[in-house]
Amino acid sequence: MARLAILILFAASALAADFKAGVARVDITPSTPIWLSGYASRKHPSEGVLHPLWGKALAIEDSKRNRVVIVTTDLIGLPRPISELVAARVQKEYGLDRSQLLLNSSHTHTGPLVKANLELMFELSPDDKRTLEAYSQKLTDNLVSVAGAALGKLAPANIAFGQGQAGFATNRREPAGGGMRIGVNKEGPVDHSVPVLKVTAADGSLMAVLFGYACHNTTLTGEFYKISGDYAGFAQIEVERVNPGATAMFLMLCGADQNPNPRSSLELAQQHGNTLAASVGAALSGKVQRVKGPIRAAFQIVEPEFQPHTRETFERLLTASNPVQVRNAKMMLRAYDDGRPVRRTPYPVQAIRFGKSLTLVALGGEVVVDYALRIKREYPKENIVVAGYSNDVMCYIPSRRILKEGGYEAVDSMIYYGQPGPFTEEVEDTIFGTIHQVLSRVGRKAPR
């Protein structure tokens, strides 16, 4: 009788669940020394590991078998060649449409260089290139396998949404000498929200916690050579310590113009991680809103344009003092020689909506906070989370305001990403036109 009662109770719990969910992880820590990405000032490959890097996957299925898989990675960014290969293989092996797979990177600056992402930052030796190629190939396999593993673990689950706050992100665009430099601008726009997705099994146990924050993972600056996930890595470790058996996943939001403050020490990275974990904990134990289906997803590519350039633009830069600028100029001239000068870039926009309770917008590139703040203003009647660094990290994505102001995010950063120069002033309008289209396809009406 006791066994029958347990079976009846389990069956009732399963019937009450709104979704099925599965979670999996794979260790993506490099097994050998490798160049760390994010700071061009570094002079040699990595020296040891502070903590492992992870690829983690959360699969969710509604009652009509609509599915999505969210994959988070402790990496600087995933370039389009890798993300599209992963997506194609996941579609072939597991039947997921491109819109149903979201790939996000934490943008840690103490993680490995990834092939086709910020490679121009360093003059790599043949051995360095072989190491990079091997790591990137294995990474691709790992991301496909972790998505499949999460799908293979689907079981009855419920999902709830909560919000926290963390205040260590500071706008880094500091006015100076008539321009902008990277510093501390306490008057600049920020987004201190900490969105939290709480995934519980049918028995009420915590399966997974997906949380986000809009801030560069740059507490550990260029003099640090040990592999880590920076504050986001420490936050995930702390959330999992406090919630044994649960998987913590970090989603990088629109933090391209935000830095941790203060920064530049291991102790501060741990401190910021613990601050973020405490905010997540408060959201988990506080008031949360139940998330319901159906799941709807949409994905679209748009191509914002770069400002006009000619061969002479890059020929003049062949004698520049910055070696990265010279490497970029040579690459742009090769594109001219091949008859395909770089005039625009493919840009992914994705939306995943859960009934009328939650919408997740995923934008490619290093997106400045203006985009998230504008989306929240335009769509105020429903919980909305806006992630950057998703599906492709091809360069910084400035708003019209930032493009006019100039500075690193608008102009100087583009050479490191192998782009020809700044976007045109239409970049924000071009991307928002696609955001509106994608959100309309998942049932969110465009603003009037």
N, C-alpha and C positions, 0 to 999 in steps of 0.2 A: 504493500500500500504506500509506504514512504517513497519508494522508487517511482511509483505511478504519479504521486503528488508532485514530485520534482519534475517529471517529464511534462505534466500538465502546466506547471508554473513556467517552465522554460518555453513551452509552445505559446503560452499566452504572452510572454514577454516578447517573443519573436514577432508575433502578430502585431503587437503594439508599436514595434519599431518603424520609423518612417523610411529608413534607408537600409542598405547594406554598405558596409565599409571594410576596407582592408588596408593594412599599413605594413611597409617593409623598409629595410635600409640596406645599404651596401657601403663598405669602406672604400673611399676613393682617395685615401692618402697615398701620395707617391711613395714607392718603395725604395727609390734612390734619390740622391740630391738632384734638384731641379731648380731652374730659375724661378724666383717668385715674381709675381706680376704686380703692377700698380705703381711702382716707383722706379723711374728711369735712373735714379741715382745709385741703384744697387750695382755692385761690382762683381759678384760671383753667385753661384747657386746656393740653395738652402743649406742650413746647418742644423739638422735634427728636427724633432717634432714636439710641440707643446701638448697638443691633443689631436686625435684623429679627425679627418675631414669625412663628411658623410654625404651620400646621395640618399634621400629619403622620399618615399612615395606614399601618397594617400589616395586610394581608389574609393569612389563613392558611386553607388547605383541606387536609383529611385525605384518606386514600385512598378514602373513601366519599363524597367531595364535600360533607362537612359544612364549613361556612365560618363564620368570624368576621372582623370588621374592628374593629380598635382604633384610635381616632382620638384623638390628643393635641393639645392646643391651648395656646399661650402666652397664656392669658387668665385673668381673675379668676374666671370661671365661666360656664357655659352655662345659661340658664334653661329651664324646661320648654317654653315656647312655641317656642323655637328648636330644642331638641334633638328634640322630637317631630315638628316639621315636617321636619327633616333625616332622621329615621328613616323617616317616611312616604314621603318621596321616594326614599330609598335602597331601601326595600322595593319601590316601584313600578318603579323603573328597573333595579334589580339583583337583585331577588328575595330580599333578606335579611329574615328575620323580625326583629322588634324585639329579641329576645334575642341576636341575632347581631351587633349593633352596640353597641360601648361608646364613649362620648364622655367624655373626661376633660379637666379643665382644671388648669393648673399653679398657678393662684391668684396669679399675679404681681400685685403692687400698683403696678407701673409699666406696666400694660397698659391698654387702652381700656375705658371704660364700655361695657357691652353692654346693649341694650334689654331691659327687664323684669328686670334684675338690679341691685340696689342703686341704682336710679334716684332713690329718695327722698333719697339722700345729698346731692344738690345741687339748687339752685333753677335749673333749666335755662331758658335763653332760647329763643324760637322757632327761632333759627338753630342753637343747640346741639341741639335736638330733631331738626331736619332732618338734621344731621350724624350723630347717633346712629342715626336710622332708616335712612339710606343705608348706614352701616357695617354694621349688623346684617343688612340684606337681602343685601348682598354676602357677608358672612360665611356666611350660610346656604347660598348658592350654592356658595361655596368648599368648604364641608365636604362637601356632596353630591358635588362633582366630585372631591375628593381621595380619598374612599372608592371611587368608581368607578375612578379611575386606578390605585389599588393592586390592585383586583380584576382590572383589565386587564393587570397585569404578573405574574400568578401563574406561577411557574416552580418546578421541583423544589428543595426546600430541606430542611435539617435544623434542629432547634431544640434548644437546651440551656439549662439553668437553673443559675445560680450565685448566690452571696450574697457581699456585701461589708459593710463597716461604715463609717459616718461619724459623727463625734461632735459636730458643731457645733449640732445641734438641742438645745434646752433647754426644759423645761417652763416656761411663762410665767405660770402661775397662782400668784402669790405671796401667801401669807397676810398680811393687813394690817388692823389695827384691827377684828378680829372678822369680816372679810370676805375678799374676794379682789380683787387688782388685777393688771393686766398688768405683770409684772416678770420676775424670774429666780428660779425655784424649783429648785435643784439636787437637791432630794430628791424632786421630783415624777416621775411615770412618764414614760418616753420609749420610743421604738422607733428604735434607731440602725441597723437593718438596711437594706441596699441590695440588694433583689432585682434580678437581671439576667437578661433573656431574650436569648440569643445566637442570631441567625438567620443561617445560612450557606447560600450557594448550593451547587449540586451539585458545583462545582469546589473547594469549600472556602473561597472568598472570603467575607468578612464583608459581609452585606447590610444588616442592621439590628441595633440594640441598643436594647431597651426596658428602662429602669431606673426605679426608684422611690425615693422618700424621704418620710418623714413630718415635714415642717417647713414652716411658713408661708414663702412667698416675700416676706419683708418685711425683707430686709437693707437695701434702699433705702427710706427712710422718707418721710414726707409732704412734705418739702422738695424732693424730686427730681421733676422734671417731664419728663425725657427717657424715651421709650418703651424698655422692655427686658423681658426675661424674668427679671430678677433672677438669683439664684444658679443656678436651673434652666436659664435661657437660656445662661449662661456655661458650665455643665457640658456641655450639648449641643454647644456650639461646640468645647470642648476634646476631647470624645470623638471628634468628627468630624475634628478636626485630627490626632489621633493615629492614626485609622483612615480614611485617605482612601478615598472611595467609599462608605462606610457611612453610613446614616441613624441618628442618635441621637434617641431619643424619651423624654421624661420623663413619668412617671406619678406624679401626686400621691397620696400615701397618706393615712393618717389623722392629719394634722398640725394640726388646728384649735387645739389648745392648746399648740403648739410654735412657738418663734421661733428664728431663727438667733442665735447668741451667739458673739462680739460682732456688732454691727450698726451701721447708719447711716453707711456710706461706700461709695463705688464700689469702692474697693480691697478691702473686705471681701466684697462681692458676688462679685468675681472670685476672691478667695481661697477662699470657700466652694464656688464652682463648680468650681474646680480640685481641691479636696479630694474632692468628690463624684466627679468624673471619674476621679481616681486610684483610688478605691475600685472604680469600675466596671471600670477597666483591670485591677486585681488579680483581680477575679472572672472576667473574660474569659480571663485567662491561667492561672488556677488550676483547681482541680477543679470540673468541671461535670457535671450529670446530664442524660443524654439525655431529651428530652421526646417522648412518643409519643401517638398517637391512641387511640381516636376523640375528636373534639371534641363536647362536649355543652354546651348553653347553656340558661339559664332566666332569666326576667325576670318580676318581679311588683311591683305597686303596693300599698302599704299606706297607711293614713291615720292617723298618730298625732294625738292630740288636744291642743289648747291648754287651758290652765287657764281656768275659767269667767270670763266678762266680761259687762258690760251696756253699754247706751248711755252710762250715767253714767260708766263707766270712762274713756271717751274724751272726753266733754264736759269732764271735769275737767282734761284735758291740753291743751285748746285755748289755755290761757294759759301753757304751760310755757316755760321759758327756752331750751330746745333747739329750734331751728327744725325739725329732722328729726322730733322727737317731735310737733310740731304738725302737720306734713304727714302723718305716720302716723295721728294721731288723726282728721284730716279724711277720710282714705281709709277708715278703719274705720267712721266714721259714714255715709259714702256706702254702704258695704256693708249697714249696718243699714237705711238708707232704701230700698235695693233688695230688702230682705227676704232677704238672704243673708249674715248675719254670719259672719265667718271663725271656724270652730270646729275645723278640722283642715286638714291639708295633704297632698296626694299625695306619696308618698315611694317612689322606685324602689330596688329591690334586684335585683342581677344576679349570676349566677355563670357562669363559663366554666371547664370542666374538660377537661384534656388527658389522656385515659386515666386512669391511676392515679398519674401523675407530678407533676401540677401543677394547682392550682385558683386561679383569680382571682376574688375577690369584689369587686364594685363597688357602692359605697354612695353615695347622693345626699347633698348638703349638705356643710357643713363639720363633718366627723366628728372627734370627739376621740379621742385615742390609746387610751382604755380599750376601745373597740370592737375595734380590731385585736388588742390583747393578749388580750382574752377569746376571740375567734375562734381565735387560735393555741393557746390553752389547751384549748379544746373540741375542736379537730381537730388533734391533735399528730402523727399518723402519716403525713402527706403534706405536701409543700411547699404552702404557701398564702400568697397575697399579697392584702392587703386594701387597696383603694384607696378614698379618699373623693372628693369633688368630681366625681362621675360622674353623667352623664345629666341632672342637675338640681341646681343649687345654690340652694336656696330659703331657707336660714338655717343657723345652727349646729345641730348635733345633739349635745346633751350626754348623758352617761351619767347614771344615777340618782345616783351620787356627786356629780358636778359640779352637777347640778340642785339638790341639797340644799345644796351649798356656796354657790351663787349666783355673782355676778360677771358679767363681760362675756359669756362664752360661753353662760351659762345664761339670762341675763336681758337685759342692757343692749343686746346686739347686735341683738335681734329687731326693733327699730323701723327700723333701717336696711334690713332686708329686707322691710319692709312686712307684718310679721306682728303679730298682736294682743298677743302677750306670750309668756311661757314655756310650755313643754310641761307636761303633767301628769307625775307621777312614774312613770307606766307607759310612758314613751316608750322606754326601753331594752328592756323586756320585749316591747313591741309590735313593735319592729324586729327583735329577735332571733327572735321567733316566725316572722317572714317569712324571715329569713336561714336558719333551719333548714329551712323548707319548700323554699326555692329550692335549697339545697345537696342536699337529698334528691332533688330532680328531676334533678340531674346525677350522682347516684350516691354522694353522701357521706351516710352515716347520721348522723342527729341524735344528739347526746350524750345519754347516759342520765341 
